[in-house]
Amino acid sequence: MAATSSAQFLQEVPRRYVEQIQTTVETMRRRGISIYDGIFRLANRSSALIEKTREHIEPMAYDVKDFVVAAVNNNKPLNEKNRDLRNNLLEMYLGISVLCVGLSSGIICGATFMGYILSSFINPFIELISLFGIPSYAYMYFRKNAGIDETERRVWLYGLSYFIGCIIGHGFGARLMSVVPAILFISPLIFALLIDFELGPRDLFADRQRLMIISGGISSVAAYILAYLVSGFAFAPIFAIIAMNGLLWVHFQVTFSFFNTLILN
């Protein structure tokens, strides 16, 4: 009797092992098919979502492109007697100049002594997250507190530009200082002074092209002289100064067209 039970047990064990293996294989097969179907469903939904997003974004992109091209090519005379407009532009470009000072200071500090502090105490991955996370937090903070004091807002913006400059300077090191000189704030500063109703020539503001040519010429010479005293002769600062003046011209044209659009609406 005991021998019969032992024989049955020995026959039952392999059979159950085979059943378990078959069940496991069948389960894995079904899960594999479900994952395969899920991937294809996700791909189809993603494709449909991308197509819908493209349908909405593409007309907006064309509108923005047309608006920017029309604004840059607009050379109509400006009203040099509009004191409020000139004061608003003066305040904006002086603010841009201050932010450029903060960014340049941050780049210098990040490439020098602040770089050693960041390397010692902060992980590069945390720096990368902070580079996008802190500006996003500041944006949400401004949106949430719409009635924030103007002085506090400017302090926030200067601190953000300094922080971003520190991270960028630490990431690229001294190479960035030789390519992008720290005196790029001169271009918006001189541009703002020429726009000023009291300091700038009254008739200069009316001619956009002459305004930008004179502003770009003065700021380029002054900026390159200061860059030459630091790094000597190099082509990289020349390209950076030219790019800054070109960006400033596009920004002025687009901003002025945007102001006109708001006034007309």
Backbone torsions as a table, in degrees:
resi	resn	phi	psi	omega
1	MET	NA	-44.5	178.9
2	ALA	-65.9	-36.7	179.8
3	ALA	-66.4	-37.9	178.8
4	THR	-65.2	-42.7	179.5
5	SER	-63.7	-40.4	178.9
6	SER	-64.8	-38.9	179.4
7	ALA	-66.4	-41.5	178.8
8	GLN	-64.8	-38.4	179.6
9	PHE	-64.6	-42.2	179.6
10	LEU	-65.7	-31.3	177.3
11	GLN	-76.7	-31.9	-176.7
12	GLU	-72.7	-36.5	-176.3
13	VAL	-61.7	-51.6	178.6
14	PRO	-61.6	-36.8	-179.2
15	ARG	-63.5	-41.4	179.6
16	ARG	-68.8	-37.0	176.0
17	TYR	-60.6	-42.5	179.5
18	VAL	-63.8	-42.3	179.2
19	GLU	-62.7	-42.3	179.2
20	GLN	-64.0	-41.0	178.6
21	ILE	-64.6	-43.7	179.0
22	GLN	-62.7	-41.8	178.7
23	THR	-64.2	-42.3	-179.8
24	THR	-64.6	-43.6	179.9
25	VAL	-63.6	-41.9	180.0
26	GLU	-65.3	-40.6	177.8
27	THR	-63.1	-44.1	179.0
28	MET	-64.1	-36.5	178.9
29	ARG	-64.4	-45.4	-179.6
30	ARG	-65.3	-40.7	178.0
31	ARG	-65.8	-39.3	176.6
32	GLY	-61.1	-42.0	178.3
33	ILE	-65.3	-41.3	179.5
34	SER	-65.9	-39.6	176.6
35	ILE	-64.1	-42.1	178.4
36	TYR	-60.7	-45.9	177.8
37	ASP	-65.4	-37.8	179.6
38	GLY	-65.1	-39.4	178.1
39	ILE	-62.8	-42.4	180.0
40	PHE	-68.4	-38.1	176.9
41	ARG	-64.4	-42.1	178.2
42	LEU	-64.2	-40.0	178.8
43	ALA	-64.9	-41.2	178.9
44	ASN	-65.9	-42.1	178.5
45	ARG	-66.2	-40.3	178.5
46	SER	-63.9	-40.7	178.2
47	SER	-63.1	-42.4	178.1
48	ALA	-65.7	-39.2	178.9
49	LEU	-66.1	-41.2	178.1
50	ILE	-63.7	-40.7	180.0
51	GLU	-65.3	-42.2	177.7
52	LYS	-65.2	-40.6	178.6
53	THR	-63.8	-40.7	178.9
54	ARG	-64.5	-36.6	178.8
55	GLU	-64.0	-32.1	179.2
56	HIS	-84.3	-38.6	-173.7
57	ILE	-79.4	-35.8	-175.3
58	GLU	-60.0	-45.6	175.7
59	PRO	-62.8	-37.2	177.7
60	MET	-64.5	-39.6	179.0
61	ALA	-64.1	-40.4	177.4
62	TYR	-65.8	-38.2	177.9
63	ASP	-64.3	-43.7	179.1
64	VAL	-64.6	-42.2	178.5
65	LYS	-61.0	-45.7	179.1
66	ASP	-63.6	-39.8	180.0
67	PHE	-64.0	-44.5	-179.4
68	VAL	-66.3	-44.2	179.8
69	VAL	-62.6	-43.8	178.5
70	ALA	-65.4	-37.1	179.7
71	ALA	-68.4	-42.0	-179.2
72	VAL	-67.3	-35.6	-178.5
73	ASN	-85.2	-0.4	-179.6
74	ASN	-80.5	115.8	-179.1
75	ASN	-120.1	26.6	179.6
76	LYS	-67.4	147.0	179.6
77	PRO	-62.2	147.1	178.8
78	LEU	-98.0	158.0	179.4
79	ASN	-85.2	102.3	-177.0
80	GLU	-72.0	-11.4	179.8
81	LYS	-90.7	-5.0	179.9
82	ASN	-79.4	92.2	-174.2
83	ARG	-69.7	-38.1	-179.3
84	ASP	-62.7	-43.6	179.1
85	LEU	-62.8	-43.9	-179.1
86	ARG	-65.9	-36.7	177.6
87	ASN	-68.5	-38.3	177.1
88	ASN	-64.8	-43.2	177.3
89	LEU	-65.5	-38.7	177.1
90	LEU	-59.5	-47.7	-179.6
91	GLU	-62.9	-40.5	-178.3
92	MET	-65.3	-46.8	-176.3
93	TYR	-76.0	-27.3	170.2
94	LEU	-66.6	-37.5	175.4
95	GLY	-64.4	-40.1	176.6
96	ILE	-63.3	-39.2	178.0
97	SER	-62.5	-41.7	178.4
98	VAL	-65.0	-40.2	177.6
99	LEU	-64.9	-36.2	176.0
100	CYS	-65.1	-36.5	175.1
101	VAL	-62.1	-45.4	178.2
102	GLY	-62.1	-42.2	179.1
103	LEU	-64.7	-43.6	179.4
104	SER	-65.2	-41.0	178.0
105	SER	-62.8	-40.3	178.2
106	GLY	-65.1	-39.2	178.5
107	ILE	-63.3	-43.9	179.9
108	ILE	-64.3	-45.0	-180.0
109	CYS	-66.5	-39.8	179.5
110	GLY	-67.0	-30.5	179.6
111	ALA	-83.8	-11.3	-177.8
112	THR	-117.8	-111.5	-169.6
113	PHE	-72.7	-33.9	178.6
114	MET	-67.1	-26.6	177.8
115	GLY	-61.5	-39.4	178.7
116	TYR	-66.6	-37.5	178.6
117	ILE	-67.2	-44.4	179.4
118	LEU	-64.2	-38.5	179.4
119	SER	-67.3	-30.6	-175.5
120	SER	-82.1	-34.1	-169.7
121	PHE	-116.1	-17.6	-173.4
122	ILE	-123.2	134.3	176.0
123	ASN	-73.2	142.9	178.9
124	PRO	-57.6	-33.3	178.4
125	PHE	-65.4	-38.1	177.0
126	ILE	-66.8	-36.5	176.1
127	GLU	-61.8	-42.9	-179.9
128	LEU	-64.2	-42.2	177.9
129	ILE	-64.6	-41.5	-179.8
130	SER	-65.8	-32.4	-178.6
131	LEU	-61.4	-32.1	178.4
132	PHE	-102.8	-29.0	-174.9
133	GLY	-74.2	-44.2	-177.5
134	ILE	-67.7	-44.3	173.7
135	PRO	-60.5	-36.5	177.1
136	SER	-65.1	-40.0	177.1
137	TYR	-64.2	-40.5	178.8
138	ALA	-63.7	-40.1	178.5
139	TYR	-62.7	-45.9	178.9
140	MET	-65.5	-33.8	178.5
141	TYR	-66.3	-41.8	176.8
142	PHE	-65.6	-39.2	179.3
143	ARG	-66.3	-39.2	-178.2
144	LYS	-72.5	-38.2	-178.4
145	ASN	-110.2	76.2	-176.6
146	ALA	-67.0	-26.9	-179.1
147	GLY	-92.4	25.9	-179.0
148	ILE	-65.1	148.3	-179.6
149	ASP	-64.4	142.7	-176.9
150	GLU	-64.3	-35.9	178.3
151	THR	-64.7	-44.0	178.1
152	GLU	-63.7	-38.3	178.3
153	ARG	-62.3	-42.4	179.9
154	ARG	-67.4	-38.0	176.8
155	VAL	-63.2	-42.1	176.6
156	TRP	-59.1	-48.0	-177.4
157	LEU	-64.2	-41.4	178.3
158	TYR	-64.8	-43.3	177.7
159	GLY	-62.4	-38.1	177.3
160	LEU	-65.0	-44.2	179.5
161	SER	-63.8	-38.5	177.9
162	TYR	-65.8	-43.5	179.9
163	PHE	-63.9	-45.5	178.7
164	ILE	-61.9	-40.3	177.0
165	GLY	-62.3	-39.4	178.0
166	CYS	-61.5	-45.9	-179.0
167	ILE	-65.1	-43.7	-179.8
168	ILE	-66.1	-43.7	178.4
169	GLY	-63.2	-37.2	177.4
170	HIS	-69.1	-35.0	-179.0
171	GLY	-72.3	-39.6	-175.9
172	PHE	-100.4	-17.9	176.1
173	GLY	73.5	-157.8	-176.1
174	ALA	-67.6	-17.4	179.3
175	ARG	-61.3	-35.1	-178.8
176	LEU	-67.6	-34.7	-179.1
177	MET	-67.1	-30.1	178.3
178	SER	-81.2	-20.4	-179.9
179	VAL	-92.5	-45.1	-179.8
180	VAL	-113.6	98.9	-177.7
181	PRO	-66.1	155.2	-176.1
182	ALA	-79.6	4.1	-176.4
183	ILE	-104.6	22.3	178.8
184	LEU	-69.6	-11.6	176.8
185	PHE	-69.6	-13.2	-177.5
186	ILE	-66.3	-37.3	-177.0
187	SER	-61.1	-54.3	177.5
188	PRO	-67.1	-26.7	179.3
189	LEU	-67.0	-50.0	-179.7
190	ILE	-67.5	-37.5	177.4
191	PHE	-60.6	-41.3	179.2
192	ALA	-66.9	-40.5	-179.3
193	LEU	-66.6	-34.3	177.3
194	LEU	-73.1	-25.6	176.9
195	ILE	-77.4	-26.1	-174.6
196	ASP	-54.0	135.9	-177.3
197	PHE	-66.5	-30.4	-177.5
198	GLU	-89.4	-41.5	-174.6
199	LEU	-88.0	-41.6	-175.5
200	GLY	-76.5	152.4	175.1
201	PRO	-61.0	139.5	-174.4
202	ARG	-63.3	-41.6	-175.2
203	ASP	-85.0	-11.0	-178.2
204	LEU	-69.3	-35.3	-177.6
205	PHE	-65.5	-26.6	-176.5
206	ALA	-68.0	-32.7	-178.1
207	ASP	-99.6	105.9	-175.8
208	ARG	-62.1	-47.3	-175.8
209	GLN	-64.1	-43.9	179.2
210	ARG	-65.5	-37.6	177.0
211	LEU	-59.9	-45.7	-177.6
212	MET	-72.8	-35.8	180.0
213	ILE	-65.6	-46.4	179.8
214	ILE	-66.3	-44.6	179.1
215	SER	-62.8	-45.8	179.6
216	GLY	-65.1	-37.7	179.3
217	GLY	-65.4	-48.3	-179.2
218	ILE	-63.8	-46.9	-177.4
219	SER	-67.6	-36.1	-179.8
220	SER	-66.1	-44.2	179.3
221	VAL	-64.3	-47.2	-179.2
222	ALA	-63.8	-42.9	-178.4
223	ALA	-66.4	-40.6	-177.7
224	TYR	-72.1	-33.3	176.7
225	ILE	-61.3	-45.4	178.8
226	LEU	-67.0	-38.2	177.6
227	ALA	-67.6	-35.4	179.5
228	TYR	-65.7	-36.4	179.2
229	LEU	-65.4	-25.1	-177.7
230	VAL	-92.9	-50.0	-171.8
231	SER	-114.3	-1.9	-178.3
232	GLY	77.7	-166.5	-178.4
233	PHE	-74.0	128.7	178.1
234	ALA	-158.9	149.0	-179.7
235	PHE	-82.0	-26.7	-176.4
236	ALA	-60.9	-46.5	177.1
237	PRO	-61.8	-33.1	178.2
238	ILE	-62.5	-47.3	178.7
239	PHE	-63.0	-39.4	-179.8
240	ALA	-65.5	-40.6	179.9
241	ILE	-67.5	-42.3	177.9
242	ILE	-63.1	-42.8	178.7
243	ALA	-63.4	-38.3	179.2
244	MET	-64.7	-42.9	179.0
245	ASN	-66.8	-39.2	177.0
246	GLY	-64.1	-43.2	177.7
247	LEU	-64.4	-37.2	179.1
248	LEU	-64.6	-40.1	178.7
249	TRP	-64.3	-45.9	178.6
250	VAL	-62.5	-42.1	179.9
251	HIS	-63.3	-41.9	179.6
252	PHE	-63.8	-44.8	-178.8
253	GLN	-64.9	-44.5	-179.2
254	VAL	-67.9	-41.5	179.7
255	THR	-63.5	-43.7	-179.8
256	PHE	-65.3	-40.5	177.0
257	SER	-65.3	-36.8	178.1
258	PHE	-65.7	-41.4	176.4
259	PHE	-60.2	-44.0	179.2
260	ASN	-62.6	-38.9	178.8
261	THR	-63.8	-41.9	178.5
262	LEU	-65.1	-39.1	-179.6
263	ILE	-66.6	-41.2	-179.0
264	LEU	-69.4	-31.0	179.6
265	ASN	-84.2	NA	NA
